[in-house]
Amino acid sequence: MAQPASPLSVGSLTQLSLSLLAIVALIVAVSWALKRLKMAGPRGRGEIAVVDELALGPRERIVLLRVGESQLLVGIGAGGVVGLTPLVTPIAVKAASNTPVFADRLRELMKRPGNPS
């Protein structure tokens, strides 16, 4: 009679390691994609909102803020936040695309026929 393969055989450990590596790679890829895909349009409530931002390096960026009716450029880096200049003429920012937010897209997928819910 043939003996069953040991659960700790070289083949099963290799398969387990490759599966774990694939899962970690998937997590890294998804986090990288989410970091790169930022939602366009103003963020914030009330009188102060982030209108747009531009990454200059891994930790440095320029942010366009809306404060009431005026706009202000701010530099953000490892040393903190530095006010660059208030803008005399406000910059018109393109409206956000009609790309659905993740939660909206997930709701649509959950409502499809055939989903157990």
C-alpha positions in Angstrom: 0.0 0.0 0.0 1.2 3.5 -0.9 1.6 5.9 2.0 -0.2 9.3 1.6 2.0 12.3 1.0 3.2 14.1 4.1 1.6 17.5 4.6 5.1 18.9 5.1 6.6 17.5 1.9 8.8 19.7 -0.3 6.0 20.0 -3.0 3.4 21.2 -0.5 5.8 23.7 1.1 6.7 25.0 -2.3 3.1 25.4 -3.3 2.3 27.2 0.1 5.3 29.5 -0.4 4.3 30.4 -3.9 0.7 31.0 -2.9 1.8 33.3 0.0 4.2 35.2 -2.3 1.3 35.7 -4.9 -1.0 37.0 -2.2 1.6 39.5 -0.9 2.4 40.6 -4.4 -1.3 41.2 -5.0 -1.6 43.3 -1.8 1.4 45.4 -2.8 0.0 45.9 -6.4 -3.5 46.9 -5.1 -2.0 49.3 -2.6 0.3 50.9 -5.2 -2.7 51.3 -7.6 -4.9 52.9 -5.0 -2.1 55.3 -4.0 -1.6 56.3 -7.7 -5.4 56.7 -8.4 -6.6 59.6 -6.5 -10.1 61.0 -6.7 -10.2 64.3 -8.6 -12.2 67.3 -7.4 -12.3 69.2 -4.2 -11.9 67.3 -0.9 -13.1 68.8 2.3 -16.1 70.4 3.8 -17.0 73.9 4.6 -14.8 76.8 3.9 -11.5 75.0 3.5 -10.9 72.3 0.9 -8.1 70.7 -1.0 -8.7 71.5 -4.7 -5.7 69.8 -6.3 -2.2 68.5 -5.5 1.0 67.7 -7.3 3.6 65.2 -6.0 7.2 66.6 -6.4 8.9 63.7 -4.7 8.2 60.8 -2.4 7.4 63.1 0.5 7.1 66.5 -1.1 4.0 68.0 -2.8 2.3 71.2 -3.7 -1.3 71.5 -2.6 -3.9 74.0 -3.9 -6.3 75.0 -1.1 -9.6 76.8 -1.4 -10.3 79.0 1.6 -13.6 80.7 1.2 -13.5 82.4 -2.3 -9.7 82.6 -2.5 -7.0 79.9 -3.3 -3.6 79.4 -1.7 -0.6 77.3 -2.8 1.0 75.4 0.0 4.2 73.3 0.0 4.2 70.1 2.1 7.4 68.2 2.9 9.4 66.5 5.6 10.1 69.9 7.2 6.4 70.7 7.5 3.9 72.9 5.7 5.0 76.2 4.0 2.7 78.7 2.6 3.9 79.5 -0.9 1.6 82.2 -2.3 -2.0 83.3 -2.3 -3.4 83.3 -5.9 -4.8 86.6 -7.2 -6.8 84.8 -9.9 -8.3 81.5 -8.8 -7.4 78.5 -10.9 -10.3 76.6 -12.5 -10.0 72.9 -11.9 -11.6 70.4 -14.2 -14.7 68.7 -12.8 -14.3 65.1 -11.5 -14.9 62.4 -14.1 -17.9 60.2 -13.9 -15.8 57.3 -12.6 -17.8 55.6 -9.8 -16.3 55.5 -6.3 -15.3 52.1 -5.1 -18.2 51.8 -2.7 -20.7 52.7 -5.4 -19.1 50.2 -7.8 -19.3 47.5 -5.1 -22.9 48.2 -4.4 -23.7 47.8 -8.1 -21.9 44.5 -8.2 -23.7 43.3 -5.1 -27.2 44.1 -6.6 -26.6 42.0 -9.7 -28.8 39.0 -10.0 -27.3 35.7 -8.8 -25.5 37.2 -5.9 -26.5 35.7 -2.6 -27.7 38.6 -0.5 
